[in-house]
Amino acid sequence: MAVPYADLQLQYQTIKGAIDDAIAAVIRDSAFIRGGYVDRFERDFASAVSARHCVSCANGTDALYLAMTALKVRPGDEVITTAHSWISTAAMITHAGATVKFCDTDGVTFTIDPAAVEAAITPRTVGIIPVHLYGQPADMAAIMAIAEKHRLWVIEDCAQAHLARFDGQPVGTFGVAATYSFYPGKNLGAMGDAGAVVTKDPDIAERIATLARHGGLVKHQHQIEGINSRLDGLQAAILSAKLPHLAGWTKARQEAAKRYDSGLNQIEAIQIPHVSSGRDHVYHLYTIKHPQRDELAAHLAARGIQTAVNYPTALPFLSAYNRFDHRPDEFPNAFQDQRRILSLPMFAEITPAQQHEVIEAIRSFQ
Ligand SMILES: Cc1ncc(COP(=O)(O)O)c(C=O)c1O
């Protein structure tokens, strides 16, 4: 039996009526840009993630850019982030005008090591962007303590962590702002690009909205030079139709992760995902470590099992950051992990039979 890495078509089939109705309603109302569907999704998403304000935008990359620009980062400012993430997290620090400072991960959760954060702080540091990678919260208690001590802002990159919690508190409510992606494969995914910034601060929310809407909230009154980064009505209506299912889908991912854990934890060469105490992992990805990762991936592919590597090159070692001349010994965990990590098929609808297939195929790898 072939097992896909994710199955967006299957998810659509389970809620086809609601999605088709949502799309038809937006077309009927010609509510393509802003309007009631976008307002409703912003309200509902804010409530789902316990945020006071949600400003939607075109994607999770813009969300990072908008949040940092609203915080007025300046040339010379340094922003600390993890060595292990999708490139948007780091690239938007540069595009917002600051300098990226990478920190290693903690070696067990794939998230930023608070000790490395503390060591990376200089008089020019203005903020920290932890990423709740694969769906597991970073150590927000330690990160917030460091931020308070050094008077730094924190923006949480929640692109992979919808509904995750740290010590019972929803991610995205620790820092001054948090960014989300609704890329189709995310735990809450649109049918195209979509993103949002959430914050408890009404002034920041207004600045972000102003920036994202050509620099003005009233047509033809441009207070500043902004950009055009909007969630469109179709995506908003689709996301609203999916939002009531998010908690159930998250639970299904967590149950699937438990099945993988119990099927794989006896296999010596494999490290299953470690979840630190107090962290509610939402398993956007189920990522194992294996010393012969590429051979294992090829073995699974030959049996029709799709896998992925997120990400094959840690950020400091991408060509985009050649200018920093980083060495592997500066980020030993992220560097080692880039050769060992493998993400297995994971989606809310995955069946125990499909998972059994994956587990057996891994067991048969010598
Ligand atoms: C951790 C992280 N940050 C930011 C992004 C950017 O989101 P988007 O693809 O919506 O621009 C993504 C998604 O790919 C991500 O995984």
The ligand as a Gaussian input file, in Angstrom:
#p B3LYP/6-31G(d) Opt

LIG

0 1
 C        8.411000      28.056000      10.391000
 C        7.839000      28.784000       9.210000
 N        7.909000      30.121000       9.171000
 C        7.386000      30.819000       8.152000
 C        6.767000      30.195000       7.090000
 C        6.283000      31.005000       5.945000
 O        4.934000      30.847000       5.666000
 P        4.378000      31.030000       4.175000
 O        4.784000      29.835000       3.375000
 O        2.892000      31.112000       4.374000
 O        4.934000      32.286000       3.636000
 C        6.636000      28.799000       7.108000
 C        5.908000      28.081000       6.066000
 O        6.356000      27.576000       5.109000
 C        7.218000      28.070000       8.185000
 O        7.143000      26.730000       8.219000

